[in-house]
Amino acid sequence: MAILTALGRGGAVVALILLIVALLKQLITMVGFLLALVKFAIIIVFVALIVMIALAIFRDRSRRKHDAEET
């Protein structure tokens, strides 16, 4: 009977270790996914900033050209 108890405890420990490993794998996957989302968001913000700068330059040049034509 003591052997079955010892095997039961050993099995519980092995099951607990496997559960922890599985949860850690999922946690690592989730963190990787979140980091990828953050990188994607940074790229989108950077592209939006470049577009806004280009539009501001274009608008300023158009305004200067229009002012030069009036005078």
C-alpha positions as CSV (number, residue, x, y, z in Angstrom):
1,M,0.0,0.0,0.0
2,A,2.9,2.3,0.7
3,I,4.2,1.8,-2.8
4,L,0.8,3.0,-4.3
5,T,0.9,6.0,-2.1
6,A,4.4,6.9,-3.1
7,L,3.5,6.4,-6.8
8,G,0.4,8.6,-6.3
9,R,2.5,11.4,-4.8
10,G,5.1,11.0,-7.5
11,G,2.4,11.1,-10.2
12,A,0.9,14.2,-8.6
13,V,4.3,15.9,-8.6
14,V,5.0,15.0,-12.3
15,A,1.5,16.2,-13.3
16,L,2.1,19.5,-11.4
17,I,5.4,20.0,-13.2
18,L,3.9,19.2,-16.6
19,L,1.0,21.7,-15.8
20,I,3.5,24.4,-14.9
21,V,5.5,23.8,-18.1
22,A,2.3,24.0,-20.2
23,L,1.2,27.2,-18.5
24,L,4.7,28.7,-19.0
25,K,4.6,27.9,-22.7
26,Q,1.3,29.6,-23.0
27,L,2.5,32.6,-21.0
28,I,5.6,32.9,-23.2
29,T,3.4,32.7,-26.3
30,M,1.1,35.4,-25.0
31,V,4.0,37.7,-24.1
32,G,5.5,37.2,-27.6
33,F,2.1,38.0,-29.2
34,L,1.8,41.1,-27.0
35,L,5.3,42.3,-27.9
36,A,4.5,41.8,-31.6
37,L,1.4,43.9,-31.2
38,V,3.4,46.7,-29.5
39,K,6.0,46.6,-32.3
40,F,3.2,46.8,-34.9
41,A,1.6,49.7,-33.1
42,I,5.0,51.5,-33.0
43,I,5.4,51.0,-36.7
44,I,1.9,52.3,-37.4
45,V,2.5,55.4,-35.3
46,F,5.8,56.1,-37.0
47,V,4.3,55.8,-40.5
48,A,1.4,58.1,-39.4
49,L,3.9,60.6,-38.1
50,I,5.9,60.5,-41.4
51,V,2.6,61.0,-43.4
52,M,1.6,64.0,-41.2
53,I,5.0,65.6,-41.6
54,A,4.8,65.1,-45.4
55,L,1.3,66.6,-45.5
56,A,2.4,69.6,-43.4
57,I,5.3,70.2,-45.8
58,F,3.0,69.9,-48.8
59,R,0.4,72.3,-47.2
60,D,3.1,74.8,-46.4
61,R,4.6,74.8,-49.9
62,S,1.1,75.1,-51.4
63,R,0.3,78.1,-49.1
64,R,3.7,79.8,-49.9
65,K,3.0,79.3,-53.7
66,H,-0.5,80.7,-53.3
67,D,0.8,83.7,-51.3
68,A,3.5,84.3,-53.9
69,E,0.9,84.3,-56.7
70,E,-1.3,86.9,-54.9
71,T,1.5,89.4,-54.4
